[in-house]
Amino acid sequence: MCVTELTADEKSTLKTAAFGAVFLVSDADPGFFAMLRESFAASDALAGATGLVKEVLSTGPLPKLPRASTAEVEAFVLPALERSMAILREKAPSEVDNYQAAVITAVEQAAKATHGVNAREADALAKVKAAVGVVADPTITGE
């Protein structure tokens, strides 16, 4: 499948959801330097995607995420992850696993980047995993 078969809105949804998932996990670990380190760790994982997913995540401008409370960002990002999965299942089923892997690897790398995974990060991880249809790993818990 060629990336041009996705509409601009669909591409934006996939990208916003992936970057938003990383933001949710990074935001769960307070502090500028923690967020910076986590963002770098996640960007490596997102850059490691292949095919359509890599094309969507690595082209165009960075998505604009709401600058609101965690609950409001969550209410925006989690449905976007669910829509992303529906888009891929409909238009590019061979990319579903690739997208799931890129998002999950990115959020896990972000959570582990500083001081291990805290309880808030573990909660955010579980929500992101559920939104993309992946069962949460019980070994990733808060400290």
N, C-alpha and C positions, 0 to 999 in steps of 0.2 A: 504494500500500500504506500502510496506517495503522501507525504505530509500535506500537500495541497488539497487532499480530499477532506481534510478537516476544515471546518469553518474557522474564521478568526476568533469567534466566540468560544468555540470548542478548544482551540489551542490555548486561549487565555484561561479557560477553566482548568485545564490540566496543569498549566504552569502555576497559576495562582494557588491551586490546591496543594501542589508539591511544596512550593516555597512557604505557603501558609502553615503546612504541617510542621516544617522545620521551625518556623517562628513560634508556634504553640509550645513546642518542646523547649526551645531556647528561652522563651519567656518564663518558663517554670523554674529556671535557675537564675535567681536575681544577680545583677551585677553586669556592668558594661563589658568587662574583660571576659567573663564567663560566656556572655552572649556572642562576643566576637570570636572566641576560640571555637565555640559550638557551631557558629555559622561557617567557619572555614572547614571544619570537619565534615559538615553536611554537604558543602559545595563540592567537595571531592567525590562524595558518593553520588550526587546528582550528575556530576560530569561523567561518571562511569557508566551511565545508562547507554544503551545502544539503540540503533534503528530510529524509528519514529519518535520514541520517547526522548532520546538524546536530542533529536532535531527540535522538538517542541520546547524542551527545557533549556536549550542552549542558544536559541535565537530570539531576537526581538528584545524589547525592553524588560526590565524587571517588573514583576507585577506590583500593583498597588494594593496593599493590605489595609484593612481598617485600623486606625489608631484609636482603639477604644479599650474597654475592659477586656480581660481575658475571656469572660463569658460571651461577650459580643463577637470577639475574634473567633472563638470556638464555633459560635452559631453561624458564622460565615464560612469558615474553612471546612468543617466536617461535612456539611452538605455538598460543598464543592468537590471534596474527595469522592463522595458517593456518586455525584454526577459524572466525574471523570471516569470512574469505573464503568458506568453505564454507557458513556460515549465510546470507550474502548471496546466493551463487549459488543456493541452494535457495529462499529465501523472498523475496528482493528483488533479482533479477538486474539490474534497472535501476539499482541503487545500488552495484554493484561498482566501477565506474569512479570514482564519487564518493568512496567510502571509500578506495580506493587513492590517489587524488589528495590527499585530505585528509591521510592518514598520510605520504605521501612528501613533500608540501610542508612539513608540520610538521617532519619529521626533517631535511630539507635546510635549512630556515630555522634550526633549532637548531644544526646543525653549522656553518653559516656565520656565526652571530651574533657569535662572538668569534675573532679571529685566524685566520680561514679554517678550512679543514677539515684536521685533523691525521690521521695514519695510523690511530689508534684509532677516530676518528669515521668515517673512510672505511670501515673494516671493519664497524662497527656499521651504517652506512648500507646496505652491500651485503647484510648479513644480513636487515635489515628489508625491503629491496626484494625479496629472494628469497622471504621469507615471504608477501608479498602478491602475488607473481607478476609482479613488474616487473623487467625486466633492468636491472642497475646501469648507470649512466652512467659510461663510462670517463674522462670529463673531470673527475669529482669524485674527486680523489686526495688522498692525504696530502701534507703539505709537508715 
